Amino acid sequence: MRTGTSFARDWQLIKVARSLRQHDVAGSLLRRLLKDAPPGLTERVAAIAERLGEEDGTALLSHAEERFDPPTLMEGLLLTWGVPSESTETAEGGILLTIDCTAAAVRDTFADARVAGPYLAGYARALQPDAVFERGGHGRVMIRFPPREK
């Protein structure tokens, strides 16, 4: 213990540490950049987000067991982040994941829905190249995972 410290000081530091949220400079910066961004910048950020999603999805695949299927991996990832999603089986035997991009967890994870969509699309395609990303109404996005060949 260094000289000049006291229980009161330590207690104050603990209270400050507990009351402050994680400091996210990148998220705040990205939100401000995209707020009034010209169209070219928005598209460039979306392209970078999609590439990051592909890289992260490829990294997950390298660590996942072979028997895990891509929709389960994607759903597990969303669950880990606290992002609300709904999984349904399609008539063709594939899986449709519906994601609510208006949820607070999406803003916390991606800073902006314009980043979330491309990132998730890249991630899904890394997990299963024929996955299809679609934008729906009311801030929802869908990822269709066609049935895989056995």
N, C-alpha and C positions, 0 to 999 in steps of 0.2 A: 504494500500500500504506500502510495507516495505521501510525502509530507504535506500537511495542509488540507487533507480530505477529512470529511466528517460524515457521520451517519445522515445528517440533514441534507447535505449536498448529494450523497449517493441516492437518497430517497427521492430527491427532486429529479435527478437524472432518470431514475426508473419511471417516474410519473410522466415525464416528458416523452420518453421513448414509447411508453404504452399509448399515449394519447395522439401521437403523430402518426399519420398514415405513411405508407411507403412513398418515397419521393420519386415521382415518375416525370422526369423532365422530357423524355422522348415523346411520351404520349401527349403532353400539353403542347409541345412544339409541333407535332404532326397535326393536331387538331387546328392550331392556328394557321399553319401553312395551307391546309386544305379548305379552311373557312372561306377565303376569298381567292382561291387559287384559279389561275387561268386554266382552261381545259387541257392544255398540253402537259402541265405539271401533274394534274390529277391522273391522267393516263400513264405518265411515267411512274408515279408512285404505285398505281395499281399493278403495273407490269413487274415492278420490283417485288411487291407483296406476293404476286403469283409465283415468281421464281423462288422466293423464300419458302413458300408453302410446299413447292415441289422438293426443295432441298430437305426440309424438315420431314416430309412424308417419306422420302427415300431413306433418311436416317432412321426413322421409326421401323421401316421394313427390315432394315439390316439387323435390328435387335429383336424383332418379333419372331415368335415361333411360326413355322411354316403352316400349321393348321389354322391359325387365326385368319378369319376372312376380312377383307377390306372394310365392309360396312361396320363390323364389330370394332375394328381398330379405330375407325373414324368416330363412332358413337362413344367409345371409351375416352378418346381424346377430348371430345366436347364435354363429356361428363366430368372429366378431371378439371377442366377449366370452369365448370359451372355454367356452361352455355346450354340453354334449354333446347332440346331437340326431340323430335318424335320419329320413331322408326316404324314403317309399315311395309308389309310385303306387297309387291305389285302382282297383277294378274299373270305376268310372264314368269314370276318366280324370283324376281330381283328384289332389291331393297330400296325404298325411298326414304331418305332422311330429310326431314323438314326442320329448318333452323330459324328461330326468331331473332333476327338481327337488331331488333329494337330493345332487346334485353340489356340490362345494366352490365351483365357479365361480358357481353360482346364489346361494349364500349371500354370496359376495364381491360380486356385482353387485347383489343385491336386499336383502340383510340378512336376509330371512325369506321362506320359500316362500309365506306368505300375501300377500306383496306381489308376488312373481314371477308367480303365476297371473293375477291381474287385470290387471297391467301388460301381460303378453304377450297376453292376450285383447284388450285395447284396441288394442294395436299391430297385431295381426293384422287386426282389423276395420277399422282405418284403411287398411291396405294393400289389403284386399278385403272389402267390407261383408258378403258372405255367408259369410265364414269362420266356422267353428264351433269353439269351445273346449270341450274335454271333460276332466274329471279321470279319470285311470285309477288302477290300483292301484300299490302300491310306490313312491309319490312321483312317478309319471309323469303328465304332462299331454299331451294331443294337440290339435293344431290341424289341422282339416280345411279344405283349400282346394278347394272344388268347381271343376270345369273351367270355364274362362271362355269366354264366347261369342267367337267369332272375327270 
